[in-house]
Amino acid sequence: MSDGAPPVKIRCIGLVKKDHEYTPRCRVLEFDGADPNLHDVILLVQDHKFYVNKKQLAIHSKFFNRMFFGGFGEAEKDEIEIKDLDASQFHNFLEVVHGVMYVDDSIVEGLIELADRFDCEHLLKKCKEHLTEIKNLSSNKLLKIAIRYDMKPLKTKILSSIKTKRELKDLIRPTTDGFDHETMNLLLEKSLGMEPGPTSFEDYEPSTIAESDPPKLRPSGLLKRETEETSPRSRILEFDGADPNLHDVVLLVQLKIVTKPKHFQQLAIHSKFFNRMFFGGFEDAEKEEIEIKDLEAPKFHNFLEVVHGVLYVDDSIVEGLIELADRFDCEHILKKCKEHLMGNNNVPTKKLLPMACRYDMKQLKEKILSNVKTVGEATELYTTDGLDQETKNFLLEKSFELGPNVAGHLILQRTHHMRYLMMHRMLAKLAE
């Protein structure tokens, strides 16, 4: 039976430079017009047609907002050509805008250029934040970007990291084109104050910016504990309907709390649930206001910001986000949540393990259980709600290995029937 949503096509197109080699980038969204419900304009870039939605672009870009809703002639056209633009870079831009790709080393150079050109405030901010931490760009290229986009803290960081004439030589290679007058003066002053260094650099590879202190990694045998709650996160998008051009349905969540998504096409792109609701022939498609029950408004607000590409998955929202991604059948967001939970995060283990069980993350579950090294850790996890029976059995076995007394303590928490069976099991273990 069809679920009402078109299958997602993933193909590898374009080339991405990584570690001095070129590898294909796999596309998540094709923008090929396969589903006519999800686009209302065609953008022509280098003879490539991108089928997109005006409102989603207008949310991120003042350029496109003016183009589509500013009374210009383009607003009435079905197809608009955008010149002097690389199609592959624009595809990256669209996937980031649609929330299925995050800013990373391989796309940030082209992305910040388009974010600046199309006047995308939030995307420009994301690119700048990424560039302050990037390690894979040469100092020369990074400094030029910092100058071009007025990133004074990054510029200061780069210049202050130059301690030797060798590093200075790297910084000005292969060319100083793009350096402003102020930067050239600072480099001259810096060179005059340096001790004489090596004079030959022919075989020396240009360096990148010196890394800051490496992240502190948690010892593998320790479980992550609860930390203090963070202060409420400021909102990027309000979904308050202030601009009538940018929404076409109202979703009512938690009685009087109303959130207004900018357009239901964007929800339908991410969610098979909303795709069926809006385009599956149900009566909800004709309503101007739809109530969604059993849902917390703050969690849904986070979900909407992730869907619209202005918020990325992080520790503070991942637990609620993966729940909604699963409920609303959002393949890409679910994948992003799982990647975050598998990666370097500070989510307490007592929250991680139930999520690993609930969302069938076997690799994460194995990783957590392999780090149980003490009796206390086994006891703490065993008493956590939301664990499947397989996990509980494993922890019980682990407790036998670490200390029989603790195993007995855990057994007493079971039902009478299970208590009887487990007691025999414990006695058998002790008799061995």
KEVEXRO-818352 format. One record per residue (C-alpha): residue in one letter; residue number from 1; x, y, z. Coordinates in Angstrom, 3 decimals. Example, Ala and Ser with C-alpha at 12.3 -4.5 7.8 and 13.67 -1.06 7.14 Angstrom:
# KEVEXRO-818352
rest;nr;px;py;pz
a;1;12.300;-4.500;7.800
s;2;13.670;-1.060;7.140
END
This chain:
# KEVEXRO-818352
rest;nr;px;py;pz
m;1;0.000;0.000;0.000
s;2;1.383;3.403;-0.930
d;3;2.201;5.751;1.918
g;4;1.378;8.798;-0.201
a;5;4.951;10.046;-0.454
p;6;7.257;9.628;-3.430
p;7;10.341;7.497;-2.835
v;8;13.449;9.522;-2.113
k;9;16.025;9.245;-4.857
i;10;19.658;9.338;-3.854
r;11;22.282;9.590;-6.529
c;12;25.865;10.763;-6.603
i;13;26.507;13.864;-8.672
g;14;29.032;16.649;-8.574
l;15;32.518;16.437;-7.152
v;16;33.628;17.307;-3.662
k;17;37.229;17.972;-2.741
k;18;38.336;16.161;0.386
d;19;41.857;15.402;1.539
h;20;43.227;16.406;-1.864
e;21;41.078;13.842;-3.674
y;22;37.769;14.191;-5.458
t;23;34.881;11.955;-4.491
p;24;31.206;12.013;-5.538
r;25;28.724;13.639;-3.166
c;26;25.488;11.725;-2.691
r;27;22.396;13.870;-3.114
v;28;19.495;13.579;-0.697
l;29;16.987;15.738;-2.599
e;30;16.918;15.934;-6.386
f;31;14.688;19.008;-6.918
d;32;13.645;17.335;-10.157
g;33;9.917;18.051;-9.944
a;34;8.981;14.400;-9.439
d;35;6.207;15.436;-7.020
p;36;4.265;18.427;-8.427
n;37;2.835;19.159;-4.965
l;38;6.228;20.209;-3.638
h;39;7.284;23.016;-5.989
d;40;5.823;26.164;-7.528
v;41;8.712;27.638;-9.528
i;42;11.654;26.433;-11.623
l;43;15.094;28.011;-11.237
l;44;17.399;27.539;-14.213
v;45;21.102;27.397;-13.330
q;46;23.684;26.416;-15.962
d;47;20.974;24.702;-18.045
h;48;19.966;22.638;-14.992
k;49;16.374;23.006;-13.783
f;50;15.714;23.087;-10.032
y;51;12.061;22.646;-9.035
v;52;11.713;24.548;-5.762
n;53;9.192;26.223;-3.488
k;54;9.186;30.016;-3.316
k;55;8.268;30.255;0.349
q;56;11.059;28.027;1.597
l;57;13.655;30.079;-0.265
a;58;12.039;33.314;0.931
i;59;12.347;32.227;4.581
h;60;16.124;32.025;4.304
s;61;16.890;34.619;1.658
k;62;15.945;38.288;1.485
f;63;17.013;38.175;-2.168
f;64;14.439;35.512;-3.025
n;65;11.854;37.095;-0.725
r;66;12.096;40.319;-2.724
m;67;12.128;38.420;-6.020
f;68;8.976;36.422;-5.307
f;69;6.979;38.737;-3.038
g;70;8.380;42.212;-3.729
g;71;6.184;43.039;-6.700
f;72;8.799;42.249;-9.353
g;73;8.070;40.610;-12.703
e;74;9.772;37.340;-11.692
a;75;6.941;36.613;-9.251
e;76;4.657;35.761;-12.175
k;77;7.133;33.575;-14.061
d;78;7.086;29.781;-13.960
e;79;10.789;29.572;-14.799
i;80;13.550;32.001;-13.807
e;81;17.176;31.898;-14.900
i;82;19.879;32.767;-12.375
k;83;23.144;33.633;-14.074
d;84;26.777;33.447;-12.972
l;85;26.119;30.550;-10.635
d;86;27.531;27.031;-10.389
a;87;24.768;24.402;-10.467
s;88;26.545;22.028;-8.080
q;89;27.070;24.777;-5.497
f;90;23.438;25.837;-5.844
h;91;22.335;22.243;-5.260
n;92;24.359;22.232;-2.027
f;93;22.747;25.542;-1.069
l;94;19.252;24.126;-1.640
e;95;19.909;21.001;0.435
v;96;21.214;23.111;3.329
v;97;18.229;25.459;3.053
h;98;15.912;22.444;3.142
g;99;17.599;21.078;6.261
v;100;18.906;17.799;4.822
m;101;22.567;18.861;4.676
y;102;24.654;20.661;7.280
v;103;27.509;23.078;6.686
d;104;30.764;21.117;6.475
d;105;34.348;21.549;5.278
s;106;33.624;20.348;1.752
i;107;30.934;22.931;0.934
v;108;31.513;25.914;3.222
e;109;33.523;27.996;0.703
g;110;30.849;27.882;-1.969
l;111;28.051;28.069;0.569
i;112;29.175;31.276;2.275
e;113;29.489;32.892;-1.149
l;114;25.856;32.078;-1.975
a;115;24.647;32.953;1.521
d;116;26.215;36.381;1.063
r;117;24.936;36.807;-2.495
f;118;21.367;35.810;-1.640
d;119;21.345;37.664;1.700
c;120;20.753;34.621;3.921
e;121;21.313;35.824;7.484
h;122;21.021;32.505;9.328
l;123;23.002;30.533;6.768
l;124;25.757;33.142;6.711
k;125;25.972;32.866;10.496
k;126;26.237;29.056;10.296
c;127;29.046;29.313;7.737
k;128;30.977;31.807;9.849
e;129;30.606;29.634;12.944
h;130;31.942;26.657;11.004
l;131;34.884;28.587;9.572
t;132;36.080;29.589;13.042
e;133;36.579;25.882;13.817
i;134;37.650;24.528;10.411
k;135;40.998;22.712;10.183
n;136;41.198;21.677;6.523
l;137;41.633;25.030;4.765
s;138;45.000;26.665;4.191
s;139;45.744;29.744;6.263
n;140;45.962;31.797;3.070
k;141;42.503;30.822;1.849
l;142;40.920;31.140;5.284
l;143;42.324;34.634;5.783
k;144;40.925;35.765;2.426
i;145;37.486;34.470;3.409
a;146;37.728;36.234;6.778
i;147;38.587;39.505;5.028
r;148;35.907;39.192;2.351
y;149;33.089;38.476;4.797
d;150;34.278;40.830;7.549
m;151;35.051;38.091;10.076
k;152;37.291;40.108;12.387
p;153;37.612;37.487;15.185
l;154;38.741;34.858;12.659
k;155;41.146;37.295;11.039
t;156;42.624;38.140;14.452
k;157;42.920;34.439;15.305
i;158;44.801;33.703;12.085
l;159;47.204;36.623;12.375
s;160;47.901;36.014;16.068
s;161;48.797;32.381;15.302
i;162;51.719;33.461;13.094
k;163;54.861;33.092;15.215
t;164;57.654;32.333;12.727
k;165;58.761;33.461;9.297
r;166;57.968;29.998;7.984
e;167;54.341;30.403;9.079
l;168;54.297;33.885;7.591
k;169;55.600;32.496;4.302
d;170;52.807;29.912;4.286
l;171;50.232;32.587;4.946
i;172;51.118;34.684;1.918
r;173;51.420;31.720;-0.472
p;174;50.426;31.365;-3.247
t;175;49.309;35.013;-3.487
t;176;48.235;37.958;-1.377
d;177;45.448;38.880;-3.797
g;178;42.386;39.483;-1.651
f;179;44.328;40.783;1.349
d;180;43.170;44.242;2.404
h;181;45.467;47.174;3.179
e;182;45.106;46.757;6.943
t;183;46.116;43.084;6.776
m;184;49.163;43.806;4.615
n;185;50.348;46.433;7.112
l;186;49.895;44.022;10.024
l;187;51.846;41.311;8.205
l;188;54.650;43.750;7.439
e;189;54.866;44.823;11.083
k;190;54.831;41.183;12.171
s;191;57.633;40.236;9.770
l;192;59.841;43.114;10.952
g;193;59.502;41.975;14.543
m;194;60.397;38.326;13.869
e;195;63.701;36.598;14.370
p;196;65.388;35.405;11.149
g;197;64.050;32.003;10.193
p;198;64.570;29.428;7.441
t;199;65.205;30.951;4.046
s;200;64.207;27.999;1.876
f;201;60.608;26.812;1.727
e;202;60.531;25.038;-1.603
d;203;59.793;21.599;-0.142
y;204;57.624;22.817;2.707
e;205;53.899;22.102;2.582
p;206;51.645;25.072;3.448
s;207;50.251;24.654;6.943
t;208;46.744;25.112;8.169
i;209;45.701;27.090;11.201
a;210;47.087;25.586;14.380
e;211;44.457;23.558;16.127
s;212;43.079;24.784;19.399
d;213;43.154;22.545;22.438
p;214;41.852;19.112;21.419
p;215;38.397;18.204;22.695
k;216;38.403;16.409;26.010
l;217;37.381;12.836;25.400
r;218;35.523;10.865;28.012
p;219;37.357;7.741;29.254
s;220;35.788;4.738;27.566
g;221;34.919;3.051;30.840
l;222;32.872;5.910;32.252
l;223;29.179;6.494;31.748
k;224;27.901;9.984;31.044
r;225;25.991;11.558;33.912
e;226;23.229;14.105;34.061
t;227;24.458;17.689;33.839
e;228;22.872;20.952;34.871
e;229;19.980;22.066;32.724
t;230;20.803;24.723;30.182
s;231;18.891;27.971;29.926
p;232;16.026;28.146;27.402
r;233;17.264;28.422;23.825
s;234;16.455;31.581;21.915
r;235;14.251;31.099;18.870
i;236;15.429;31.814;15.328
l;237;12.056;31.598;13.583
e;238;8.853;32.530;15.393
f;239;6.276;30.849;13.101
d;240;3.873;33.570;14.212
g;241;2.358;34.356;10.817
a;242;3.833;37.883;10.769
d;243;4.418;37.628;7.004
p;244;1.265;36.252;5.319
n;245;3.301;35.385;2.214
l;246;5.229;32.723;4.090
h;247;2.589;30.385;5.487
d;248;-0.508;28.630;4.243
v;249;-1.645;26.466;7.146
v;250;-1.900;26.820;10.932
l;251;-1.020;23.897;13.198
l;252;-2.498;24.031;16.692
v;253;-0.338;22.389;19.342
q;254;-1.042;22.221;23.097
l;255;-4.392;23.993;23.089
k;256;-3.760;27.735;22.796
i;257;-0.189;27.572;21.563
v;258;-0.256;28.094;17.831
t;259;2.665;27.608;15.489
k;260;2.415;28.590;11.860
p;261;4.693;26.689;9.498
k;262;5.774;28.758;6.550
h;263;4.316;26.289;4.098
f;264;3.194;22.717;4.187
q;265;5.336;21.729;1.204
q;266;8.431;21.923;3.403
l;267;6.842;19.684;6.023
a;268;5.794;17.263;3.288
i;269;9.355;17.071;1.923
h;270;10.672;15.867;5.287
s;271;7.695;13.952;6.648
k;272;5.669;11.157;5.083
f;273;3.075;11.783;7.806
f;274;2.519;15.384;6.699
n;275;2.819;14.419;3.033
r;276;-0.123;12.060;3.476
m;277;-2.025;14.622;5.561
f;278;-1.728;17.415;2.999
f;279;-1.587;15.534;-0.306
g;280;-3.084;12.118;0.419
g;281;-6.692;13.066;-0.236
f;282;-7.637;13.501;3.434
e;283;-9.986;16.240;4.629
d;284;-7.207;17.896;6.653
a;285;-5.771;19.201;3.382
e;286;-8.703;21.627;3.069
k;287;-8.480;23.014;6.613
e;288;-6.791;26.304;7.463
e;289;-6.154;25.166;11.037
i;290;-5.291;21.646;12.146
e;291;-4.864;20.503;15.738
i;292;-2.124;17.997;16.520
k;293;-2.711;16.304;19.850
d;294;-0.352;14.761;22.408
l;295;2.518;17.007;21.414
e;296;4.569;19.587;23.329
a;297;4.719;22.970;21.613
p;298;8.418;23.695;22.439
k;299;9.469;20.330;20.991
f;300;7.414;20.990;17.876
h;301;8.982;24.431;17.526
n;302;12.440;22.830;17.598
f;303;11.255;20.300;15.028
l;304;10.045;23.090;12.717
e;305;13.333;24.985;12.962
v;306;15.268;21.820;12.083
v;307;12.895;21.131;9.178
h;308;13.465;24.658;7.902
g;309;17.240;24.310;8.112
v;310;17.960;27.019;10.702
l;311;18.622;24.698;13.651
y;312;20.938;21.699;13.759
v;313;20.615;18.604;15.918
d;314;22.385;19.051;19.263
d;315;22.353;17.594;22.777
s;316;19.649;19.939;24.038
i;317;16.995;18.909;21.498
v;318;17.945;15.453;20.222
e;319;15.764;13.462;22.631
g;320;12.566;15.293;21.701
l;321;13.572;15.595;18.060
i;322;14.158;11.901;17.433
e;323;10.767;11.192;19.013
l;324;9.020;13.534;16.553
a;325;11.133;12.373;13.613
d;326;9.979;8.832;14.355
r;327;6.352;9.851;14.935
f;328;6.126;11.941;11.755
d;329;8.176;9.505;9.654
c;330;11.041;11.888;8.829
e;331;13.776;9.743;7.325
h;332;16.474;12.403;7.029
i;333;15.971;13.964;10.477
l;334;15.886;10.517;12.061
k;335;19.200;9.764;10.371
k;336;20.712;13.056;11.605
c;337;19.570;12.320;15.161
k;338;21.076;8.842;15.090
e;339;24.352;10.182;13.699
h;340;24.487;12.721;16.523
l;341;23.764;10.113;19.182
m;342;26.464;7.832;17.763
g;343;29.000;10.651;17.618
n;344;30.750;12.773;20.226
n;345;27.992;14.111;22.484
n;346;27.279;14.755;26.151
v;347;23.866;13.127;26.391
p;348;23.680;11.189;29.699
t;349;23.960;7.435;29.278
k;350;20.667;6.896;31.130
k;351;18.990;8.767;28.260
l;352;21.140;7.316;25.483
l;353;20.471;3.663;26.241
p;354;16.633;3.865;26.196
m;355;16.828;5.783;22.904
a;356;19.149;3.143;21.467
c;357;16.600;0.467;22.432
r;358;13.532;2.366;21.245
y;359;14.927;3.377;17.858
d;360;16.754;0.125;17.103
m;361;20.274;1.563;17.295
k;362;22.130;-1.688;17.876
q;363;25.586;-0.231;17.368
l;364;24.977;2.497;19.950
k;365;23.533;-0.015;22.401
e;366;26.584;-2.264;22.042
k;367;28.876;0.732;22.489
i;368;27.145;1.769;25.724
l;369;26.987;-1.729;27.192
s;370;30.640;-2.393;26.411
n;371;31.515;0.617;28.586
v;372;29.806;-0.800;31.672
k;373;32.790;-1.525;33.897
t;374;31.518;-1.279;37.458
v;375;28.766;-2.680;39.642
g;376;27.334;0.800;40.164
e;377;27.038;1.446;36.438
a;378;25.276;-1.871;35.837
t;379;22.818;-1.156;38.660
e;380;22.110;2.385;37.497
l;381;21.381;1.344;33.925
y;382;19.351;-1.716;34.912
t;383;16.863;0.462;36.790
t;384;16.415;2.829;33.829
d;385;12.966;2.932;32.218
g;386;12.582;2.142;28.535
l;387;15.032;-0.747;28.182
d;388;14.141;-3.835;26.168
q;389;14.327;-7.294;27.708
e;390;17.494;-8.224;25.831
t;391;19.312;-5.235;27.315
k;392;18.051;-5.964;30.827
n;393;19.220;-9.563;30.525
f;394;22.647;-8.407;29.387
l;395;22.953;-6.021;32.341
l;396;21.885;-8.780;34.701
e;397;24.551;-11.086;33.280
k;398;27.052;-8.262;33.603
s;399;26.090;-7.765;37.223
f;400;26.801;-11.460;37.938
e;401;30.270;-11.005;36.516
l;402;30.932;-7.831;38.495
g;403;29.365;-8.824;41.814
p;404;26.772;-11.452;42.842
n;405;25.344;-9.288;45.624
v;406;24.298;-6.621;43.167
a;407;22.695;-9.227;40.955
g;408;20.607;-10.302;43.928
h;409;19.592;-6.700;44.560
l;410;18.412;-6.352;40.977
i;411;16.448;-9.570;41.158
l;412;14.408;-8.300;44.094
q;413;13.007;-5.597;41.845
r;414;11.332;-8.114;39.533
t;415;7.912;-9.722;39.745
h;416;7.465;-12.792;41.992
h;417;7.661;-15.121;39.011
m;418;10.793;-13.562;37.583
r;419;12.281;-13.285;41.060
y;420;11.934;-17.040;41.525
l;421;13.569;-17.846;38.186
m;422;16.364;-15.347;38.640
m;423;17.109;-16.562;42.166
h;424;17.710;-20.059;40.845
r;425;19.903;-18.581;38.155
m;426;21.930;-16.634;40.700
l;427;22.375;-19.676;42.945
a;428;23.544;-21.718;39.982
k;429;26.111;-19.053;39.202
l;430;27.359;-18.961;42.772
a;431;27.672;-22.751;42.843
e;432;29.976;-22.799;39.808
END
